[in-house]
Amino acid sequence: MIKYFLIGWLFAAAFWAYSINWIFDAINYYGAGTFLSGTITFLLIAYLSVYFGIFLVAINYFKDHQFKFLIIPSVFFLLEWLRSWVISGFPWLNLGILSASLWGLLPVVGVAGTSFLMILVMALLLERNKKIINRATASLILLLLFFGPGHYQEGGKEKLKITVLQPLDTNMTEIIQMTNDAESDLVVWPEAVTVYDKNISQSIPQKEVIGGFFRKENTNFYTSAINIKTGHFHDKRNLVPFGEFQPFGNLLESFNDFFNIPNSSLSRGDLNQIKVDWSALICWELAFNNTFTDRVRGTKYIIHMSNDKWYGESMPVQHLQHAKARAVESNKWVARATLDGISQIISPRSNESSKILDRGEKGSITHEITLNEVDTFYLKYGDVPLLIISALSLIFGMHTRKNEK
């Protein structure tokens, strides 16, 4: 068992070291220093790699089980689900998000479900028994992944012209000027550009703005997406550990002082918030499946605002990939505004998306989108169906394996 765990751990460690080395830049941005930033990054990579180590142990444990072709993808699905919840969760770069060519079933099973199906295909192809049936089933699943409804969804009929800003910094004079110069009446600002003040709307009388602000309510301080014309807001729920909240409370109170990290005591937004025609996902909320489905269900289009400035060069590319996947999962447009890139107005149909404002490119994008209030199967039910199937499959596998012994 230890041998399989170590093989899986080493393989995953190589993947995570390559994929999330931007964590080092994020920590070092605040002056932690090379040694400490490297140590914390290594510990995170070591932790994330544990999940794949467990997966290889499960493969070995169930290798002789009659239904291993179903149990093994179930274990993988459950491990990805656990990774998105343990501590504060790190639901980043699930297997199903890595290749857009395989997004044919995203509107049905989502990214996590696509991970399940990819492992299921591999398990079926490696089955020694009933090769014809298993390979035919695997081929059908592959066809659906490559050519399924996610690649051919229809858009809505109602249209809306929208502008996203990429101002590079939080200079409000320039942001207001860019807003007033925008080619549409609805303008989206990046995350947390300033503290919310109702008087801001007086400087932008002709525009409707959905912007990222710090919002104070009584003794609580939130980071929020606010429509300054209507006053409607969404508060960020999935906060960044240490950067926005202390996951262990006062036990690590001196931690942020050492790193010089601001805004470490933000309040967490409610799970259920009042909805209007738009929904907002702030920064890495985009990666949390439950937040995404709860927030977007019943709305017509998605606002995604972020500040990826302190995460290095590779993270914004991965963040954009998550936004593209969410557009396909929901069949709703995503207007993504970031402080310094990468910004884009994203269609569920990739050929309709706007141009990209790349990293470090100041400017704005104006694009016409279509609105869609019809929810996909995945938006309605999320990961619940596969979570139940996977849990039951694992319980069945564990029970029958115990009886065999």
C-alpha positions as CSV (number, residue, x, y, z in Angstrom):
1,M,0.0,0.0,0.0
2,I,2.8,2.4,0.9
3,K,4.5,1.9,-2.5
4,Y,1.3,2.7,-4.4
5,F,0.7,5.8,-2.2
6,L,4.2,7.1,-2.8
7,I,4.0,6.6,-6.6
8,G,0.7,8.4,-6.7
9,W,2.0,11.2,-4.4
10,L,5.1,11.7,-6.5
11,F,3.2,11.9,-9.7
12,A,0.7,14.4,-8.2
13,A,3.5,16.4,-6.7
14,A,5.1,16.9,-10.1
15,F,1.7,18.0,-11.5
16,W,1.0,20.4,-8.7
17,A,4.5,21.8,-8.6
18,Y,4.2,22.7,-12.3
19,S,0.6,23.9,-12.1
20,I,0.4,26.0,-9.0
21,N,3.9,27.4,-8.6
22,W,2.2,30.8,-8.7
23,I,1.4,30.2,-5.0
24,F,5.0,31.0,-4.3
25,D,4.6,34.4,-6.1
26,A,1.4,35.1,-4.1
27,I,3.0,34.5,-0.8
28,N,6.3,36.2,-1.7
29,Y,4.4,39.3,-3.0
30,Y,3.9,40.4,0.6
31,G,7.6,40.0,1.5
32,A,7.7,36.6,3.2
33,G,11.0,35.9,1.6
34,T,12.2,33.1,-0.7
35,F,12.7,30.4,1.9
36,L,9.4,30.8,3.8
37,S,7.4,31.3,0.6
38,G,9.0,28.1,-0.8
39,T,8.3,26.1,2.3
40,I,4.6,27.1,2.4
41,T,4.3,26.3,-1.3
42,F,5.9,22.9,-0.8
43,L,3.6,22.1,2.1
44,L,0.5,22.9,0.0
45,I,1.8,20.8,-2.9
46,A,2.5,18.0,-0.5
47,Y,-1.0,18.1,1.0
48,L,-2.7,18.2,-2.4
49,S,-0.7,15.3,-3.6
50,V,-2.0,13.1,-0.8
51,Y,-5.3,12.8,-2.7
52,F,-3.8,11.1,-5.7
53,G,-1.7,8.9,-3.5
54,I,-4.9,7.7,-1.8
55,F,-6.4,7.1,-5.3
56,L,-3.6,4.8,-6.4
57,V,-4.0,2.9,-3.1
58,A,-7.7,2.5,-4.0
59,I,-6.9,1.2,-7.4
60,N,-4.7,-1.5,-5.9
61,Y,-7.2,-2.3,-3.2
62,F,-10.1,-2.8,-5.7
63,K,-8.0,-4.2,-8.6
64,D,-9.7,-7.6,-8.4
65,H,-13.2,-6.3,-7.7
66,Q,-15.9,-7.3,-10.3
67,F,-17.2,-3.7,-10.4
68,K,-13.8,-1.8,-10.2
69,F,-14.7,0.0,-13.4
70,L,-17.3,1.9,-11.5
71,I,-15.7,2.0,-8.0
72,I,-12.4,3.5,-9.2
73,P,-14.0,6.6,-10.9
74,S,-16.3,7.0,-7.9
75,V,-13.2,7.1,-5.6
76,F,-11.6,9.7,-7.8
77,F,-14.8,11.8,-7.9
78,L,-15.1,11.7,-4.1
79,L,-11.5,12.7,-3.6
80,E,-11.9,15.7,-5.9
81,W,-15.0,16.6,-3.9
82,L,-13.2,16.3,-0.6
83,R,-10.4,18.5,-1.9
84,S,-12.9,21.2,-2.6
85,W,-14.2,21.1,1.0
86,V,-11.4,20.1,3.4
87,I,-10.0,23.1,5.5
88,S,-11.4,25.9,3.3
89,G,-11.2,23.9,0.1
90,F,-8.9,24.0,-3.0
91,P,-11.2,23.0,-5.9
92,W,-8.6,24.1,-8.5
93,L,-7.7,22.3,-11.8
94,N,-10.0,19.3,-11.5
95,L,-9.1,16.7,-14.2
96,G,-12.3,17.6,-16.1
97,I,-11.3,21.2,-16.7
98,L,-7.9,20.6,-18.3
99,S,-9.1,20.1,-21.9
100,A,-11.9,22.1,-23.5
101,S,-12.2,19.4,-26.2
102,L,-13.8,17.1,-23.6
103,W,-16.5,19.6,-22.4
104,G,-19.4,18.0,-24.3
105,L,-21.2,16.9,-21.1
106,L,-20.4,19.9,-18.9
107,P,-24.1,21.1,-19.0
108,V,-25.1,17.7,-17.7
109,V,-22.4,16.6,-15.2
110,G,-20.2,19.6,-14.8
111,V,-16.4,19.6,-14.5
112,A,-16.3,17.2,-11.6
113,G,-18.6,14.8,-13.5
114,T,-16.3,15.0,-16.5
115,S,-13.4,13.9,-14.3
116,F,-15.6,10.9,-13.2
117,L,-16.3,10.0,-16.9
118,M,-12.7,10.4,-18.0
119,I,-11.6,7.9,-15.3
120,L,-14.5,5.7,-16.1
121,V,-13.4,5.5,-19.8
122,M,-9.9,4.5,-18.8
123,A,-11.2,1.9,-16.4
124,L,-13.5,0.4,-19.0
125,L,-10.7,0.3,-21.6
126,L,-8.5,-1.6,-19.1
127,E,-11.1,-4.2,-18.2
128,R,-10.2,-7.7,-19.2
129,N,-13.7,-9.1,-19.2
130,K,-16.5,-8.2,-21.6
131,K,-14.1,-6.3,-23.8
132,I,-16.5,-5.6,-26.6
133,I,-19.2,-4.2,-24.3
134,N,-16.8,-2.2,-22.2
135,R,-15.0,-0.7,-25.2
136,A,-18.2,0.2,-26.9
137,T,-19.4,1.9,-23.7
138,A,-16.1,3.8,-23.4
139,S,-16.3,4.8,-27.0
140,L,-19.9,6.2,-26.5
141,I,-18.8,8.2,-23.5
142,L,-15.8,9.6,-25.4
143,L,-18.1,10.6,-28.3
144,L,-20.4,12.4,-25.9
145,L,-17.4,14.2,-24.3
146,F,-16.0,15.3,-27.7
147,F,-19.3,16.0,-29.5
148,G,-22.0,16.3,-26.7
149,P,-24.4,19.2,-26.1
150,G,-21.8,21.3,-24.4
151,H,-20.3,22.0,-27.8
152,Y,-23.6,22.9,-29.4
153,Q,-25.8,24.8,-27.0
154,E,-28.2,27.4,-28.2
155,G,-28.2,31.0,-27.0
156,G,-31.0,33.1,-25.7
157,K,-32.9,35.7,-27.7
158,E,-32.7,38.7,-25.4
159,K,-29.6,40.8,-26.0
160,L,-27.5,43.0,-23.8
161,K,-24.4,45.2,-24.6
162,I,-21.9,45.1,-21.8
163,T,-18.4,46.6,-21.1
164,V,-15.7,45.2,-18.8
165,L,-12.8,47.3,-17.6
166,Q,-9.2,46.3,-17.1
167,P,-7.7,49.5,-15.5
168,L,-4.4,47.9,-14.2
169,D,-4.7,49.7,-10.8
170,T,-7.3,51.2,-8.5
171,N,-7.0,54.8,-9.5
172,M,-10.6,55.8,-9.2
173,T,-10.2,59.0,-11.3
174,E,-9.1,56.8,-14.2
175,I,-11.7,54.1,-13.6
176,I,-14.5,56.7,-13.6
177,Q,-13.1,58.2,-16.8
178,M,-12.9,54.8,-18.5
179,T,-16.5,54.1,-17.4
180,N,-17.8,57.3,-18.8
181,D,-16.0,56.6,-22.0
182,A,-17.4,53.1,-22.3
183,E,-19.4,52.2,-25.4
184,S,-22.2,50.6,-23.5
185,D,-24.5,51.6,-20.6
186,L,-23.6,48.6,-18.4
187,V,-20.0,48.5,-17.2
188,V,-18.3,45.9,-15.0
189,W,-15.4,46.8,-12.7
190,P,-12.8,44.4,-11.3
191,E,-12.8,43.1,-7.7
192,A,-12.3,45.4,-4.7
193,V,-11.3,48.6,-6.4
194,T,-12.4,50.8,-3.5
195,V,-14.7,51.1,-0.5
196,Y,-18.3,51.4,-1.5
197,D,-19.8,54.9,-1.3
198,K,-23.3,55.7,-2.7
199,N,-22.0,59.0,-4.0
200,I,-19.9,57.2,-6.6
201,S,-22.9,57.0,-8.9
202,Q,-23.0,60.8,-9.1
203,S,-19.7,60.7,-11.0
204,I,-21.2,58.2,-13.5
205,P,-24.7,59.5,-14.1
206,Q,-25.2,57.9,-17.5
207,K,-23.9,54.4,-16.7
208,E,-25.0,51.4,-14.8
209,V,-22.0,49.9,-13.0
210,I,-21.6,46.5,-11.4
211,G,-18.3,46.9,-9.5
212,G,-16.2,45.2,-6.9
213,F,-16.1,47.0,-3.6
214,F,-15.3,46.6,0.1
215,R,-18.7,47.0,1.8
216,K,-19.2,47.7,5.5
217,E,-22.4,46.6,7.4
218,N,-22.4,47.2,11.1
219,T,-19.2,45.7,12.4
220,N,-18.8,43.4,9.4
221,F,-16.6,44.1,6.4
222,Y,-17.3,42.3,3.1
223,T,-15.8,42.2,-0.4
224,S,-18.8,42.5,-2.7
225,A,-20.1,42.9,-6.2
226,I,-22.5,45.9,-6.1
227,N,-24.8,47.5,-8.7
228,I,-24.3,51.2,-7.8
229,K,-27.5,52.2,-9.6
230,T,-29.9,49.7,-7.8
231,G,-27.8,49.0,-4.7
232,H,-28.1,45.2,-5.2
233,F,-25.1,43.3,-4.1
234,H,-23.5,39.8,-3.7
235,D,-21.1,39.3,-0.9
236,K,-18.1,37.0,-1.4
237,R,-18.6,33.7,0.4
238,N,-15.4,31.7,-0.4
239,L,-12.7,33.9,1.1
240,V,-9.0,33.3,0.4
241,P,-7.3,31.8,3.5
242,F,-4.9,34.1,5.3
243,G,-5.3,36.8,2.5
244,E,-8.9,37.5,3.5
245,F,-9.6,35.5,6.7
246,Q,-7.8,33.5,9.3
247,P,-8.8,29.8,8.9
248,F,-7.7,29.0,12.5
249,G,-9.0,32.2,14.2
250,N,-6.7,33.9,16.7
251,L,-4.3,31.0,16.8
252,L,-2.4,32.5,13.9
253,E,-3.1,36.1,14.7
254,S,0.6,37.1,14.2
255,F,0.8,35.3,10.9
256,N,-0.7,38.1,8.8
257,D,1.4,40.7,10.7
258,F,4.6,38.8,9.6
259,F,3.4,38.6,6.0
260,N,2.1,42.1,6.0
261,I,-1.2,40.7,4.5
262,P,-4.1,43.2,4.5
263,N,-7.8,42.5,4.7
264,S,-7.4,39.3,6.7
265,S,-10.6,39.7,8.7
266,L,-13.3,40.0,6.1
267,S,-16.7,38.6,6.8
268,R,-18.1,35.6,4.9
269,G,-21.2,36.2,2.7
270,D,-24.4,34.2,3.2
271,L,-24.9,31.0,1.2
272,N,-28.4,32.2,0.1
273,Q,-28.4,35.8,-1.2
274,I,-31.1,37.8,-3.0
275,K,-31.0,37.2,-6.8
276,V,-31.7,39.5,-9.7
277,D,-31.1,38.9,-13.4
278,W,-27.3,38.8,-13.0
279,S,-25.2,36.7,-10.7
280,A,-21.7,37.4,-9.4
281,L,-18.7,35.2,-8.6
282,I,-15.8,37.0,-7.0
283,C,-12.3,35.8,-7.6
284,W,-11.8,32.1,-6.8
285,E,-15.5,31.7,-5.9
286,L,-15.6,30.7,-9.5
287,A,-13.9,27.4,-8.7
288,F,-16.4,26.2,-6.0
289,N,-19.1,24.1,-7.6
290,N,-21.7,24.5,-4.8
291,T,-21.2,28.3,-4.7
292,F,-21.4,28.4,-8.5
293,T,-24.6,26.4,-8.8
294,D,-26.4,28.1,-5.9
295,R,-25.4,31.6,-7.1
296,V,-26.1,31.2,-10.8
297,R,-29.2,29.1,-10.8
298,G,-32.2,31.2,-12.0
299,T,-30.2,34.1,-13.4
300,K,-29.6,35.3,-16.9
301,Y,-25.8,36.1,-17.1
302,I,-22.7,35.9,-14.9
303,I,-20.4,38.6,-13.6
304,H,-16.9,37.4,-12.7
305,M,-14.6,40.0,-11.1
306,S,-11.1,39.3,-9.8
307,N,-7.7,40.8,-9.0
308,D,-5.1,38.3,-10.1
309,K,-2.2,40.8,-9.8
310,W,-0.5,39.1,-6.9
311,Y,-0.7,35.5,-8.3
312,G,2.1,35.5,-10.9
313,E,1.8,34.7,-14.6
314,S,0.2,31.3,-14.9
315,M,-2.7,31.6,-12.5
316,P,-4.7,34.1,-14.7
317,V,-4.6,31.7,-17.6
318,Q,-6.0,28.9,-15.4
319,H,-8.6,31.3,-13.9
320,L,-9.8,32.1,-17.4
321,Q,-10.1,28.4,-18.1
322,H,-12.4,28.1,-15.1
323,A,-14.5,31.0,-16.4
324,K,-14.9,29.4,-19.8
325,A,-15.9,26.1,-18.2
326,R,-18.6,27.8,-16.1
327,A,-20.0,29.4,-19.2
328,V,-20.4,26.0,-20.8
329,E,-21.8,24.4,-17.6
330,S,-24.5,27.0,-17.3
331,N,-25.1,28.0,-20.9
332,K,-24.8,31.6,-19.7
333,W,-22.4,34.3,-20.7
334,V,-19.6,35.3,-18.3
335,A,-18.4,38.9,-18.2
336,R,-15.0,38.6,-16.6
337,A,-13.3,41.9,-15.4
338,T,-9.9,41.7,-13.8
339,L,-7.6,44.4,-12.5
340,D,-4.6,43.6,-14.8
341,G,-5.7,40.6,-16.8
342,I,-6.9,38.3,-18.2
343,S,-10.3,39.9,-19.0
344,Q,-12.8,38.6,-21.5
345,I,-16.6,38.4,-22.2
346,I,-17.1,34.7,-22.5
347,S,-19.8,32.8,-24.5
348,P,-20.8,29.2,-23.9
349,R,-20.0,29.0,-27.6
350,S,-16.3,29.8,-27.9
351,N,-16.6,31.3,-31.4
352,E,-18.9,34.1,-30.0
353,S,-16.6,35.2,-27.2
354,S,-15.0,38.7,-27.2
355,K,-11.4,39.5,-27.7
356,I,-9.0,39.1,-24.7
357,L,-7.4,41.8,-22.7
358,D,-4.1,40.1,-21.8
359,R,-2.0,40.5,-18.7
360,G,-0.8,44.1,-18.2
361,E,-2.9,45.5,-21.0
362,K,-5.0,48.5,-20.0
363,G,-8.3,49.0,-21.7
364,S,-11.9,47.8,-22.0
365,I,-14.0,45.3,-24.0
366,T,-17.5,46.0,-25.2
367,H,-19.5,43.1,-26.5
368,E,-23.1,42.0,-27.1
369,I,-24.3,39.0,-25.1
370,T,-27.5,37.0,-25.1
371,L,-29.4,36.4,-21.9
372,N,-30.6,32.9,-20.9
373,E,-32.7,32.2,-17.8
374,V,-33.1,28.5,-18.6
375,D,-30.9,26.4,-16.3
376,T,-28.9,23.4,-17.5
377,F,-29.3,20.0,-15.8
378,Y,-26.0,20.7,-14.0
379,L,-27.1,24.0,-12.6
380,K,-30.3,22.5,-11.3
381,Y,-28.8,19.5,-9.6
382,G,-25.0,20.2,-9.3
383,D,-22.8,17.3,-8.1
384,V,-25.5,15.7,-6.0
385,P,-26.5,12.9,-8.4
386,L,-22.9,11.7,-8.9
387,L,-22.1,12.3,-5.3
388,I,-24.8,9.8,-4.3
389,I,-23.8,7.3,-7.0
390,S,-20.1,7.5,-6.0
391,A,-20.8,7.2,-2.3
392,L,-23.0,4.2,-2.8
393,S,-20.5,2.6,-5.2
394,L,-17.7,3.0,-2.7
395,I,-19.8,1.7,0.2
396,F,-20.8,-1.3,-1.9
397,G,-17.2,-1.9,-2.9
398,M,-15.9,-1.7,0.6
399,H,-18.6,-4.0,1.9
400,T,-18.1,-6.7,-0.8
401,R,-14.3,-6.5,-0.5
402,K,-14.6,-7.1,3.3
403,N,-16.8,-10.1,2.7
404,E,-14.3,-11.5,0.2
405,K,-11.6,-11.4,2.8
